[in-house]
Amino acid sequence: NIYICDQGNQRVQRWVSGATSGVKVAGGNGYGSAPNQLTNPAGVFVDASGNVYVSDNSNYRIQKWAPSASTGTTVAGGNGLGANTNQLNGPNSIFVDASGNMYISDQYNNRIIKWASSASTGTIVAGGTRNGPIPNQLNLPSGVFVDAAGNLYVSDVANQRIQKFVPGVTNGTTVAGGNGEGSASNQFLRPNSVFVDASNNMYVCDDGNNQIQKWAPGATTGTTVAGGNGAGTGADQLYYPQGVFVDASNNIYTADVAGHRVQKWA
C-alpha cells in the first residue's frame, strides 16, 4: 500500500497495489484545524499497526489517525506557532520508531525534536540553535530517518548536506554532500528527503537536480538511481521530486510533485 501526502488537496491518500484510484485515510475536508481537517500537510508516516501520522504543517501539529478513523488526534504540538518544546514551527517530515517515539523535522525552528509516545513536550535531539552550517546546527531541515541503531539522518536542505547524529550526540557528521549547491556527484541542490536501507546505503531526494542519489556507506560521491535527465514528465525524468522510500526489493518510490504522480523505479 502506498500512502501519499496530497498537500494541495489537504489529505492523505492510500493506494493499494495495482489500484487506479486512492482512498482517503486522513483529512480531505478542506483547510482547517478541526480534528477531521488538515492544512498544508507536509509529511506522512505509517506504523506497523496502520496508524497514520501526519505533519499538519500550517496547524503546527502532528495528527495521528487510527485505521478507519474519521478524525485525527493531536500527538505533538498543537499549541500554536513557536519555539518552546511543546510547540512546532513548520513541521515537515516525521519518523516513528518501534517504541512510538516521534522524530519531527521542525523546519523553521531549525531542529529535530523527539516526542515520546503520550508526551506533552518534546526533546531537541539535533539543531535548535540559530540556523547555520556548523556540526551542531541545521538550516531548514526537511527529511528525517532513524535507523535500527538509533542513528538520526537529516536532510539539511539549505546546507546542501545529509547529517548523521549518533544517539546522545549534539554534533552531526556530514555523510553526503556538504560541498555547496550544484549538480556534481558530490553535491546537492535542495536535498529534501533521506532513506537508509538495511545495508546503510543512503537514498537522497535531490529536488533541484530532479534526481534520486544513492550513497554507499563511506562514499564521497553519489550515484544517480532515478531521474537525472532534466525536469520533465517522461518515464526517465522527475519534476521537483519530494520524498523517497525504498522497499525490501530495492524498488524506489518518489512523489514527483510537478508531475502530479508517484513514480516507482525498479
LUMSEKOL-978955 format. One record per residue (C-alpha): z, y, x; residue in three letters; residue number from 0. Coordinates in steps of 0.2 Angstrom, whole numbers. Layout:
<atoms>
Z/Y/X/rest/nr
Z/Y/X/ALA/NUM;
...
</atoms>
This chain:
<atoms>
Z/Y/X/rest/nr
0/0/0/ASN/0;
-4/17/6/ILE/1;
7/32/2/TYR/2;
-1/49/3/ILE/3;
7/66/3/CYS/4;
-5/75/-8/ASP/5;
1/93/-4/GLN/6;
-11/103/-15/GLY/7;
-8/93/-30/ASN/8;
11/93/-27/GLN/9;
13/74/-27/ARG/10;
14/58/-18/VAL/11;
1/45/-22/GLN/12;
2/26/-19/ARG/13;
-15/17/-17/TRP/14;
-14/-2/-17/VAL/15;
-25/-12/-6/SER/16;
-43/-11/-12/GLY/17;
-39/2/-26/ALA/18;
-52/15/-31/THR/19;
-38/27/-38/SER/20;
-20/31/-34/GLY/21;
-4/30/-44/VAL/22;
8/45/-44/LYS/23;
25/40/-37/VAL/24;
33/57/-34/ALA/25;
30/75/-41/GLY/26;
14/79/-50/GLY/27;
22/90/-62/ASN/28;
17/107/-55/GLY/29;
25/118/-42/TYR/30;
44/120/-45/GLY/31;
61/115/-39/SER/32;
66/104/-54/ALA/33;
71/86/-49/PRO/34;
53/80/-55/ASN/35;
44/93/-45/GLN/36;
39/97/-28/LEU/37;
32/112/-19/THR/38;
21/110/-5/ASN/39;
27/93/0/PRO/40;
23/90/19/ALA/41;
28/73/24/GLY/42;
32/56/16/VAL/43;
42/40/22/PHE/44;
44/24/13/VAL/45;
59/12/17/ASP/46;
60/-7/16/ALA/47;
67/-5/-2/SER/48;
52/5/-8/GLY/49;
62/21/-9/ASN/50;
50/36/-6/VAL/51;
57/51/4/TYR/52;
48/67/3/VAL/53;
49/83/14/SER/54;
49/96/0/ASP/55;
44/110/11/ASN/56;
45/125/1/SER/57;
60/120/-8/ASN/58;
69/117/9/TYR/59;
75/99/4/ARG/60;
72/81/6/ILE/61;
69/72/-10/GLN/62;
72/53/-12/LYS/63;
63/44/-26/TRP/64;
68/27/-30/ALA/65;
55/14/-35/PRO/66;
48/19/-53/SER/67;
59/34/-54/ALA/68;
53/49/-64/SER/69;
64/61/-54/THR/70;
70/63/-36/GLY/71;
87/66/-29/THR/72;
91/78/-15/THR/73;
97/69/0/VAL/74;
96/83/13/ALA/75;
95/102/12/GLY/76;
93/110/-5/GLY/77;
104/124/0/ASN/78;
91/137/2/GLY/79;
81/143/17/LEU/80;
92/144/33/GLY/81;
98/138/50/ALA/82;
115/131/45/ASN/83;
117/112/47/THR/84;
117/110/28/ASN/85;
100/120/27/GLN/86;
82/117/32/LEU/87;
68/129/35/ASN/88;
51/121/34/GLY/89;
55/103/33/PRO/90;
39/94/39/ASN/91;
39/75/44/SER/92;
53/63/41/ILE/93;
58/46/48/PHE/94;
71/35/41/VAL/95;
79/21/52/ASP/96;
86/4/46/ALA/97;
103/12/44/SER/98;
97/25/32/GLY/99;
98/39/44/ASN/100;
85/53/41/MET/101;
77/62/56/TYR/102;
69/78/49/ILE/103;
57/89/58/SER/104;
64/106/53/ASP/105;
49/116/59/GLN/106;
54/134/58/TYR/107;
71/131/65/ASN/108;
63/123/80/ASN/109;
74/107/79/ARG/110;
75/89/74/ILE/111;
90/86/63/ILE/112;
98/70/59/LYS/113;
106/66/42/TRP/114;
117/51/39/ALA/115;
115/42/23/SER/116;
125/52/9/SER/117;
130/66/22/ALA/118;
131/84/16/SER/119;
126/91/33/THR/120;
115/86/47/GLY/121;
117/85/66/THR/122;
105/93/78/ILE/123;
98/80/89/VAL/124;
83/89/98/ALA/125;
80/108/100/GLY/126;
89/120/89/GLY/127;
89/134/102/THR/128;
76/148/101/ARG/129;
58/141/102/ASN/130;
52/138/120/GLY/131;
44/126/132/PRO/132;
59/120/142/ILE/133;
66/102/141/PRO/134;
79/107/128/ASN/135;
68/117/117/GLN/136;
54/114/104/LEU/137;
41/126/97/ASN/138;
35/122/79/LEU/139;
39/103/80/PRO/140;
30/93/67/SER/141;
29/74/68/GLY/142;
44/63/72/VAL/143;
46/45/76/PHE/144;
61/34/81/VAL/145;
58/18/90/ASP/146;
69/2/89/ALA/147;
79/8/104/ALA/148;
83/24/95/GLY/149;
72/35/106/ASN/150;
66/50/97/LEU/151;
47/56/99/TYR/152;
42/73/93/VAL/153;
25/81/92/SER/154;
29/98/99/ASP/155;
14/107/92/VAL/156;
15/124/99/ALA/157;
19/117/116/ASN/158;
4/105/115/GLN/159;
15/90/120/ARG/160;
25/75/115/ILE/161;
43/75/119/GLN/162;
54/60/120/LYS/163;
73/61/118/PHE/164;
84/47/123/VAL/165;
99/45/111/PRO/166;
113/57/115/GLY/167;
102/67/127/VAL/168;
98/85/123/THR/169;
84/87/136/ASN/170;
67/79/132/GLY/171;
54/72/143/THR/172;
36/75/141/THR/173;
27/59/138/VAL/174;
10/65/133/ALA/175;
1/82/135/GLY/176;
11/97/141/GLY/177;
-5/103/151/ASN/178;
-9/118/140/GLY/179;
-20/118/125/GLU/180;
-38/110/127/GLY/181;
-49/95/125/SER/182;
-47/87/141/ALA/183;
-39/69/141/SER/184;
-23/76/147/ASN/185;
-22/90/134/GLN/186;
-20/93/115/PHE/187;
-24/106/103/LEU/188;
-10/106/90/ARG/189;
-4/88/91/PRO/190;
4/86/73/ASN/191;
10/68/72/SER/192;
15/53/84/VAL/193;
17/35/81/PHE/194;
24/22/93/VAL/195;
19/4/92/ASP/196;
29/-11/97/ALA/197;
21/-11/115/SER/198;
26/8/117/ASN/199;
9/14/115/ASN/200;
9/32/108/MET/201;
-4/37/95/TYR/202;
-6/56/93/VAL/203;
-15/65/79/CYS/204;
-24/79/89/ASP/205;
-28/91/74/ASP/206;
-38/104/84/GLY/207;
-48/92/93/ASN/208;
-51/81/77/ASN/209;
-46/65/85/GLN/210;
-33/52/87/ILE/211;
-27/49/105/GLN/212;
-19/33/112/LYS/213;
-7/35/127/TRP/214;
-2/19/135/ALA/215;
16/18/142/PRO/216;
17/29/158/GLY/217;
-1/36/156/ALA/218;
-5/53/161/THR/219;
-21/54/151/THR/220;
-25/48/133/GLY/221;
-40/38/126/THR/222;
-49/43/110/THR/223;
-47/29/97/VAL/224;
-53/39/82/ALA/225;
-64/54/79/GLY/226;
-68/65/94/GLY/227;
-85/68/88/ASN/228;
-83/86/82/GLY/229;
-77/92/65/ALA/230;
-85/83/50/GLY/231;
-85/70/37/THR/232;
-96/57/45/GLY/233;
-89/40/47/ALA/234;
-86/43/65/ASP/235;
-78/60/63/GLN/236;
-62/68/57/LEU/237;
-59/85/50/TYR/238;
-42/93/53/TYR/239;
-33/76/53/PRO/240;
-14/77/49/GLN/241;
-3/62/52/GLY/242;
-6/45/60/VAL/243;
0/27/55/PHE/244;
-4/11/64/VAL/245;
-1/-6/55/ASP/246;
3/-23/63/ALA/247;
-15/-27/65/SER/248;
-18/-11/75/ASN/249;
-28/-3/61/ASN/250;
-26/16/62/ILE/251;
-24/27/47/TYR/252;
-25/46/46/THR/253;
-26/59/32/ALA/254;
-42/68/35/ASP/255;
-37/84/27/VAL/256;
-53/94/26/ALA/257;
-62/79/21/GLY/258;
-50/75/7/HIS/259;
-49/57/12/ARG/260;
-39/44/21/VAL/261;
-48/36/35/GLN/262;
-45/18/42/LYS/263;
-51/14/59/TRP/264;
-50/-4/64/ALA/265;
</atoms>
